[in-house]
């Protein structure tokens, strides 16, 4: 997942975890997203597939900086935790195990498509991750601001309070420093 846009950039479903498959996914994402060396960091848990020799060699070859959760801190990546909660609370989330890897892959493909292209994410002012990833969010948010201000001018009795903030979110943090909350209220967004 791209923290800035919240887009799920890559995924695959396998019957078991392995460093080789994690590296394969990463190579695919780096190529598809045209990621330059030293452009991104990959934050992950401390599991074997993410710390395996093949994965670490792949990260080094691609120029991607590894970043790992703190020891014994299960919620060190609030963006991923939020994504998993969104996945689990979808109405079509299966109530029983998938009958095959193919069925699991089909379900996840549908979820990823919905999440990236239909889900309006609160941490990025209710644009979709795909819109933000493509750089369309600025124009969408500017248009929303115009629409809301026009509605407020036309119906001041109905919209007496401030309208929703449609200013673009310029900065996002994986683990925001709580002491900055009062200093930068418009740029510091918490994971949705």
C-alpha positions as CSV (number, residue, x, y, z in Angstrom):
1,X,0.0,0.0,0.0
2,X,1.2,3.5,-0.9
3,X,0.9,5.5,2.3
4,X,0.5,8.8,0.5
5,X,-2.4,7.7,-1.8
6,X,-3.6,4.7,0.2
7,X,-3.6,2.7,-3.1
8,X,-3.1,-1.0,-2.9
9,X,-0.1,-1.1,-5.3
10,X,0.3,-4.9,-5.3
11,X,-1.0,-8.1,-3.9
12,X,-1.1,-11.9,-4.5
13,X,-2.6,-14.8,-2.7
14,X,-0.5,-17.9,-2.1
15,X,-1.2,-21.1,0.0
16,X,1.8,-20.2,2.2
17,X,4.1,-17.3,2.9
18,X,7.6,-17.1,1.5
19,X,10.4,-14.6,0.9
20,X,10.5,-15.6,-2.7
21,X,6.9,-14.7,-3.4
22,X,7.1,-11.5,-1.4
23,X,10.1,-10.5,-3.5
24,X,8.2,-11.4,-6.7
25,X,5.3,-9.1,-5.7
26,X,7.8,-6.3,-4.9
27,X,9.6,-6.6,-8.2
28,X,6.2,-6.5,-10.1
29,X,5.1,-3.4,-8.2
30,X,8.4,-1.6,-8.6
31,X,8.2,-2.2,-12.4
32,X,4.5,-1.4,-12.8
33,X,4.8,1.8,-10.7
34,X,8.1,2.8,-12.2
35,X,9.7,3.2,-8.8
36,X,13.2,4.8,-9.0
37,X,16.1,3.7,-6.7
38,X,16.0,5.4,-3.3
39,X,12.5,6.7,-3.9
40,X,10.5,4.6,-1.4
41,X,10.8,2.6,1.8
42,X,8.9,-0.6,2.4
43,X,7.5,-0.8,6.0
44,X,6.6,-4.3,7.0
45,X,6.2,-6.6,10.0
46,X,9.1,-8.7,11.3
47,X,7.9,-11.9,9.7
48,X,10.2,-14.4,8.0
49,X,9.1,-13.6,4.4
50,X,9.8,-9.9,4.9
51,X,13.2,-10.5,6.5
52,X,14.3,-13.4,4.4
53,X,17.5,-13.2,2.4
54,X,15.8,-13.2,-1.0
55,X,13.5,-10.4,0.0
56,X,16.3,-8.3,1.5
57,X,18.4,-8.9,-1.6
58,X,15.5,-7.8,-3.8
59,X,15.0,-4.6,-1.7
60,X,18.7,-3.8,-2.1
61,X,18.7,-4.5,-5.8
62,X,15.7,-2.3,-6.3
63,X,17.1,0.5,-4.1
64,X,14.1,0.2,-1.7
65,X,14.8,1.0,2.0
66,X,13.5,-1.7,4.3
67,X,11.7,-0.6,7.4
68,X,10.3,-2.9,10.1
69,X,7.8,-2.7,12.9
70,X,9.2,-2.3,16.3
71,X,9.6,-5.5,18.2
72,X,6.4,-6.7,19.9
73,X,4.4,-3.8,18.5
74,X,1.6,-5.4,16.4
75,X,0.0,-2.1,15.3
76,X,3.1,-0.2,14.2
77,X,1.6,0.4,10.7
78,X,-1.8,2.1,11.3
79,X,-2.4,2.3,7.5
80,X,-2.2,-1.5,7.1
81,X,-4.3,-2.1,10.2
82,X,-7.0,0.3,8.8
83,X,-6.9,-1.5,5.5
84,X,-7.3,-4.9,7.1
85,X,-10.3,-3.6,9.2
86,X,-11.9,-2.2,6.0
87,X,-11.4,-5.6,4.3
88,X,-12.9,-7.6,7.2
89,X,-15.9,-5.3,7.5
90,X,-16.9,-5.5,3.9
91,X,-20.5,-7.0,3.6
92,X,-19.2,-9.7,1.2
93,X,-16.4,-10.7,3.5
94,X,-16.6,-14.5,3.5
95,X,-18.0,-16.2,6.6
96,X,-16.2,-19.5,5.9
97,X,-12.8,-20.4,4.4
98,X,-12.2,-20.1,0.7
99,X,-12.6,-23.5,-1.1
100,X,-9.5,-22.8,-3.2
101,X,-6.6,-20.4,-3.8
102,X,-8.4,-19.3,-7.0
103,X,-11.5,-18.4,-5.1
104,X,-9.5,-16.4,-2.6
105,X,-7.7,-14.6,-5.4
106,X,-11.0,-13.7,-7.1
107,X,-12.4,-12.3,-3.9
108,X,-9.2,-10.3,-3.1
109,X,-9.2,-9.0,-6.7
110,X,-12.7,-7.7,-6.3
111,X,-11.9,-6.1,-3.0
112,X,-8.7,-4.4,-4.3
113,X,-10.7,-3.0,-7.3
114,X,-13.4,-1.6,-5.0
115,X,-10.9,-0.2,-2.5
116,X,-8.7,1.5,-5.1
117,X,-11.4,2.8,-7.4
118,X,-14.7,3.2,-5.4
119,X,-13.8,3.6,-1.7
120,X,-13.6,7.3,-0.7
121,X,-10.9,7.4,2.0
122,X,-11.4,9.8,4.9
123,X,-7.7,10.4,5.5
124,X,-7.4,11.9,2.0
125,X,-10.6,14.0,2.0
126,X,-12.9,11.4,0.5
127,X,-11.2,10.8,-2.8
128,X,-10.4,7.3,-4.0
129,X,-6.9,6.0,-3.6
130,X,-6.7,5.7,-7.4
131,X,-7.7,9.3,-7.9
132,X,-5.0,10.5,-5.4
133,X,-2.4,8.2,-6.9
134,X,-3.1,9.6,-10.3
135,X,-2.8,13.2,-9.0
136,X,-6.5,13.9,-9.7
137,X,-7.4,14.8,-6.0
138,X,-6.3,18.4,-6.2
139,X,-8.9,19.2,-9.0
140,X,-11.6,17.1,-7.4
141,X,-11.1,18.8,-4.0
142,X,-11.0,22.3,-5.6
143,X,-14.3,21.6,-7.3
144,X,-15.9,20.3,-4.1
145,X,-14.9,23.5,-2.3
146,X,-16.5,25.6,-5.0
147,X,-19.7,23.6,-4.9
148,X,-19.9,23.7,-1.1
149,X,-19.2,27.5,-1.0
150,X,-21.9,28.1,-3.6
151,X,-24.4,26.1,-1.7
152,X,-23.6,27.9,1.5
153,X,-24.0,31.3,-0.3
154,X,-27.3,30.2,-1.8
155,X,-28.7,28.6,1.4
156,X,-27.0,30.4,4.4
157,X,-29.7,29.4,6.8
158,X,-29.1,25.7,6.0
159,X,-25.3,25.9,6.2
160,X,-24.6,28.3,9.0
161,X,-21.5,26.6,10.2
162,X,-18.2,26.1,8.4
163,X,-18.4,23.6,5.5
164,X,-16.2,20.5,5.4
165,X,-12.5,21.2,4.8
166,X,-11.7,20.3,1.2
167,X,-8.1,21.6,1.2
168,X,-5.8,18.9,-0.2
169,X,-3.9,16.8,2.4
170,X,-0.3,17.5,1.5
171,X,1.5,15.4,4.1
172,X,0.7,12.0,5.6
173,X,2.7,10.1,8.2
174,X,2.9,6.4,8.9
175,X,3.2,7.0,12.7
176,X,2.5,10.7,13.4
177,X,4.2,12.4,16.3
178,X,1.4,13.2,18.7
179,X,3.2,16.4,19.8
180,X,2.7,17.9,16.3
181,X,-1.1,17.7,16.5
182,X,-1.5,21.2,17.7
183,X,1.2,22.7,15.6
184,X,0.1,21.4,12.2
185,X,-3.6,20.6,12.3
186,X,-4.2,20.9,8.5
187,X,-1.3,18.9,7.3
188,X,-1.2,16.1,9.9
189,X,-3.7,13.5,9.1
190,X,-4.2,10.3,11.0
191,X,-4.8,7.0,9.2
192,X,-8.4,6.4,8.5
